[in-house]
Amino acid sequence: MKLRSINPLLSVFAICIGLVACNETETATEESAPEETQASLEVVDVDAAAADKLLKDDSEVVVVDVRTPEEFKEGHLKDAVNIDFKNENFESELEKLDPDKTYLVHCRSGSRSGQSLAVFEKLNFTKLYHLTPGYNGWVDAGNEVVK
């Protein structure tokens, strides 16, 4: 009989020790883990009018056109950098850019550039404007293009 009355007490004692031990392990792990300093990407979706105003107001914004070189040759935004999203070297080409600068990224209609945002984030870029209607929306709004 006495064993039965001791067993529940021992069980409670063992559980308490286990909880304390687990808590100490978690605390030690949290304290020893290095802090992550990864910057978060801020993306602002813009239409053609807002993108045009942005480029006129801030000469430091870099335009990244993620269309194919063939599409780029048919016409592009002034001073745009062409980095083909479909190219296997897309990520390594983006790595050549300064992640702390501000970029306006676009493609033909917004799909590829939207998909590219994850790569920009992975590479720790901090500020992007996404031209959501793409190059077609830019042209439809009557904005300037270079051919």
KEBA-493669 format. One line per field, with one value per residue (C-alpha): x, y, z; residue in one letter. Coordinates in nm, 2 decimals. Example, Ala and Ser with C-alpha at 12.3 -4.5 7.8 and 13.67 -1.06 7.14 Angstrom:
c1	c(1.23;1.37) .
c2	c(-0.45;-0.11) .
c3	c(0.78;0.71) .
rest	c(A;S) .
This chain:
c1	c(0.00;0.27;0.43;0.11;0.10;0.47;0.45;0.22;0.46;0.76;0.58;0.50;0.86;1.01;0.78;0.89;1.26;1.20;1.02;1.30;1.56;1.38;1.34;1.71;1.80;1.58;1.71;2.07;1.99;1.82;2.11;2.37;2.19;2.34;2.11;1.99;2.04;1.85;1.69;1.33;1.22;0.98;0.78;0.55;0.32;0.28;0.09;0.24;0.16;0.32;0.62;0.67;0.65;0.89;1.15;1.11;1.14;1.42;1.71;1.87;1.60;1.73;1.49;1.53;1.36;1.33;1.20;1.40;1.67;1.45;1.16;1.40;1.53;1.18;1.15;1.23;1.22;1.51;1.83;1.68;1.90;1.79;1.82;1.62;1.41;1.40;1.78;1.95;2.19;1.91;2.00;2.38;2.31;2.09;2.37;2.58;2.34;2.36;2.08;2.06;1.96;1.60;1.47;1.17;1.12;0.90;0.83;0.58;0.26;0.36;0.38;0.75;0.85;0.60;0.77;1.11;1.04;1.12;1.47;1.52;1.41;1.64;1.93;1.85;1.73;1.56;1.34;1.16;0.88;0.69;0.54;0.23;0.09;0.44;0.59;0.25;0.09;0.37;0.32;-0.06;-0.02;0.17;0.50;0.84;1.02;1.36;1.39) .
c2	c(0.00;0.24;0.19;0.31;0.63;0.69;0.62;0.92;1.14;1.01;1.05;1.41;1.47;1.31;1.52;1.84;1.75;1.67;2.01;2.20;2.02;2.08;2.45;2.48;2.32;2.55;2.85;2.75;2.69;3.03;3.20;3.03;3.07;3.35;3.64;3.67;4.01;3.94;4.26;4.23;4.34;4.62;4.60;4.87;4.79;5.08;5.16;5.33;5.68;5.62;5.46;5.75;6.00;5.79;5.79;6.17;6.24;6.01;5.97;5.71;5.44;5.17;5.01;4.63;4.48;4.10;4.03;3.84;4.02;4.00;4.17;4.43;4.51;4.58;4.87;4.94;5.21;5.46;5.34;5.00;4.71;4.39;4.07;3.79;3.61;3.30;3.28;3.02;3.29;3.52;3.50;3.54;3.84;4.00;3.94;4.19;4.47;4.67;4.53;4.86;5.07;5.12;4.93;4.95;4.60;4.50;4.25;4.25;4.22;4.18;3.80;3.73;4.04;3.93;3.59;3.75;3.92;3.61;3.60;3.97;3.89;3.58;3.81;4.06;4.35;4.61;4.83;4.75;4.91;4.66;4.79;4.57;4.63;4.58;4.72;4.69;4.90;5.15;5.18;5.19;5.49;5.67;5.68;5.72;5.41;5.36;5.14) .
c3	c(0.00;0.08;-0.26;-0.42;-0.22;-0.29;-0.67;-0.74;-0.55;-0.73;-1.06;-0.98;-0.86;-1.18;-1.40;-1.22;-1.26;-1.63;-1.68;-1.51;-1.71;-2.04;-1.95;-1.87;-2.20;-2.40;-2.22;-2.29;-2.66;-2.69;-2.53;-2.73;-3.07;-3.28;-3.35;-3.70;-3.86;-4.18;-4.31;-4.41;-4.76;-4.80;-5.12;-5.24;-5.53;-5.77;-6.08;-6.39;-6.27;-5.93;-6.08;-6.32;-6.03;-5.83;-6.11;-6.16;-5.79;-5.70;-5.94;-5.71;-5.79;-6.01;-6.26;-6.29;-6.59;-6.54;-6.90;-7.16;-7.36;-7.66;-7.49;-7.35;-7.70;-7.82;-7.56;-7.20;-6.93;-6.95;-6.78;-6.69;-6.60;-6.77;-6.56;-6.72;-6.46;-6.68;-6.70;-6.48;-6.36;-6.24;-5.87;-5.93;-6.14;-5.87;-5.62;-5.82;-5.72;-5.40;-5.17;-4.98;-5.29;-5.39;-5.69;-5.92;-6.06;-6.35;-6.62;-6.91;-6.70;-6.34;-6.31;-6.34;-6.14;-5.87;-5.86;-5.85;-5.52;-5.32;-5.47;-5.38;-5.03;-5.01;-5.11;-4.83;-5.05;-4.84;-5.05;-5.38;-5.57;-5.78;-6.10;-6.09;-6.44;-6.58;-6.89;-7.07;-6.81;-6.84;-7.22;-7.19;-6.96;-7.23;-7.04;-7.21;-7.34;-7.50;-7.81) .
rest	c(M;K;L;R;S;I;N;P;L;L;S;V;F;A;I;C;I;G;L;V;A;C;N;E;T;E;T;A;T;E;E;S;A;P;E;E;T;Q;A;S;L;E;V;V;D;V;D;A;A;A;A;D;K;L;L;K;D;D;S;E;V;V;V;V;D;V;R;T;P;E;E;F;K;E;G;H;L;K;D;A;V;N;I;D;F;K;N;E;N;F;E;S;E;L;E;K;L;D;P;D;K;T;Y;L;V;H;C;R;S;G;S;R;S;G;Q;S;L;A;V;F;E;K;L;N;F;T;K;L;Y;H;L;T;P;G;Y;N;G;W;V;D;A;G;N;E;V;V;K) .
